[in-house]
């Protein structure tokens, strides 16, 4: 199975160590149908926007997917749904619903945004 990661699980980011044994398949940018939210130390992505999300696709096994589910607090904080990628379907974690109005990451690219964020 595959997972599409867009925030702290990307290479060079704080939680990427969880994916150290996963096989990197490549970079991917989604269709422009999402919103990326700045939730402070990590992003959240929701449907219903006009942003293409930049991320990475990894091949993972069931045990690693379970660890990612715990990190993402699935299914309480994030839902997991399927996204089409050049390597086939991949899971993407979508933020359930913001309780406030967090800033948008218009570029859809979390690492680049973090570098420029005030």
BAFIDO-753367 format. One record per residue (C-alpha): residue number from 1; residue in three letters; x, z, y. Coordinates in steps of 0.05 Angstrom, whole numbers, plus 5000, padded with zeros to 4 digits. Each point is the difference from the previous one (the first is absolute). Layout:
N
NODE  num  residuo     x     z     y
NODE  NUM      ALA     X     Z     Y
...
# end
This chain:
118
NODE  num  residuo     x     z     y
NODE    1      UNK  5000  5000  5000
NODE    2      UNK  5020  4991  5072
NODE    3      UNK  4994  5040  5065
NODE    4      UNK  5005  4976  5072
NODE    5      UNK  5032  5052  5045
NODE    6      UNK  5000  4998  5076
NODE    7      UNK  5024  5067  5026
NODE    8      UNK  5045  5057  4977
NODE    9      UNK  5007  4969  4930
NODE   10      UNK  5035  4937  5028
NODE   11      UNK  5075  4992  4990
NODE   12      UNK  5039  5043  5049
NODE   13      UNK  4940  5046  5014
NODE   14      UNK  4991  5074  4983
NODE   15      UNK  4962  4994  4934
NODE   16      UNK  5033  4937  4972
NODE   17      UNK  5039  5043  4950
NODE   18      UNK  4936  5003  4958
NODE   19      UNK  5008  4925  4988
NODE   20      UNK  5074  5001  4983
NODE   21      UNK  4986  4980  4927
NODE   22      UNK  4945  4950  5018
NODE   23      UNK  5016  4926  5001
NODE   24      UNK  4998  4971  5070
NODE   25      UNK  4962  4934  4998
NODE   26      UNK  5003  4980  5073
NODE   27      UNK  4974  5003  5071
NODE   28      UNK  4928  4985  5015
NODE   29      UNK  4954  4996  5061
NODE   30      UNK  4925  5008  4988
NODE   31      UNK  4946  4958  5030
NODE   32      UNK  4982  5024  5070
NODE   33      UNK  4940  5043  4980
NODE   34      UNK  5026  5071  5007
NODE   35      UNK  5016  5053  5052
NODE   36      UNK  5064  5042  4996
NODE   37      UNK  4993  5070  5029
NODE   38      UNK  5057  5045  5024
NODE   39      UNK  4985  5066  4966
NODE   40      UNK  5064  5033  5024
NODE   41      UNK  5051  5003  4944
NODE   42      UNK  4967  4943  4961
NODE   43      UNK  4951  4943  5009
NODE   44      UNK  4931  4988  4974
NODE   45      UNK  4969  4932  4989
NODE   46      UNK  4925  4986  5002
NODE   47      UNK  4960  4937  4991
NODE   48      UNK  4962  4968  5057
NODE   49      UNK  5055  4981  5049
NODE   50      UNK  5038  4937  5018
NODE   51      UNK  5070  5024  4982
NODE   52      UNK  5043  4971  4944
NODE   53      UNK  5037  5057  4966
NODE   54      UNK  5075  4992  4984
NODE   55      UNK  5023  5032  4936
NODE   56      UNK  5035  4996  4933
NODE   57      UNK  4975  4988  4930
NODE   58      UNK  5028  5039  4941
NODE   59      UNK  4986  4998  4925
NODE   60      UNK  4982  5071  4977
NODE   61      UNK  4978  5033  4935
NODE   62      UNK  4941  5047  4990
NODE   63      UNK  5043  5063  5007
NODE   64      UNK  5028  4977  5067
NODE   65      UNK  4931  4979  5024
NODE   66      UNK  4976  5071  4985
NODE   67      UNK  5057  5028  5042
NODE   68      UNK  4982  4953  5057
NODE   69      UNK  4927  5022  4994
NODE   70      UNK  5023  5073  5010
NODE   71      UNK  5042  4981  5060
NODE   72      UNK  4943  4962  5032
NODE   73      UNK  4949  5055  4983
NODE   74      UNK  4958  4948  4963
NODE   75      UNK  4940  5000  5000
NODE   76      UNK  4989  5052  5055
NODE   77      UNK  5042  4973  5058
NODE   78      UNK  5013  4929  4976
NODE   79      UNK  4961  4952  4957
NODE   80      UNK  5036  4952  4955
NODE   81      UNK  4976  4927  4998
NODE   82      UNK  5027  4933  4978
NODE   83      UNK  5034  4950  5044
NODE   84      UNK  5023  4928  4984
NODE   85      UNK  5075  4989  5005
NODE   86      UNK  5047  4942  4979
NODE   87      UNK  5016  5042  4937
NODE   88      UNK  4928  5012  4981
NODE   89      UNK  4952  5056  5016
NODE   90      UNK  5030  5064  5028
NODE   91      UNK  4971  5067  5018
NODE   92      UNK  4998  5019  5074
NODE   93      UNK  4984  5069  5025
NODE   94      UNK  4947  4999  5055
NODE   95      UNK  4989  5059  5046
NODE   96      UNK  4929  5027  4990
NODE   97      UNK  4977  5014  5071
NODE   98      UNK  5034  5028  5061
NODE   99      UNK  4967  5062  5030
NODE  100      UNK  5029  4981  5067
NODE  101      UNK  5022  4937  5034
NODE  102      UNK  5074  4993  4983
NODE  103      UNK  5044  4948  5034
NODE  104      UNK  5001  4931  4968
NODE  105      UNK  5063  4967  4974
NODE  106      UNK  4984  4931  5026
NODE  107      UNK  5060  4967  4967
NODE  108      UNK  4980  5025  4930
NODE  109      UNK  5073  5016  4986
NODE  110      UNK  5011  5075  4994
NODE  111      UNK  5077  5003  4998
NODE  112      UNK  5007  4955  5062
NODE  113      UNK  4946  5040  5036
NODE  114      UNK  5034  5066  4984
NODE  115      UNK  5065  4977  5032
NODE  116      UNK  4964  4983  5065
NODE  117      UNK  4949  5057  4999
NODE  118      UNK  5004  5049  5058
# end
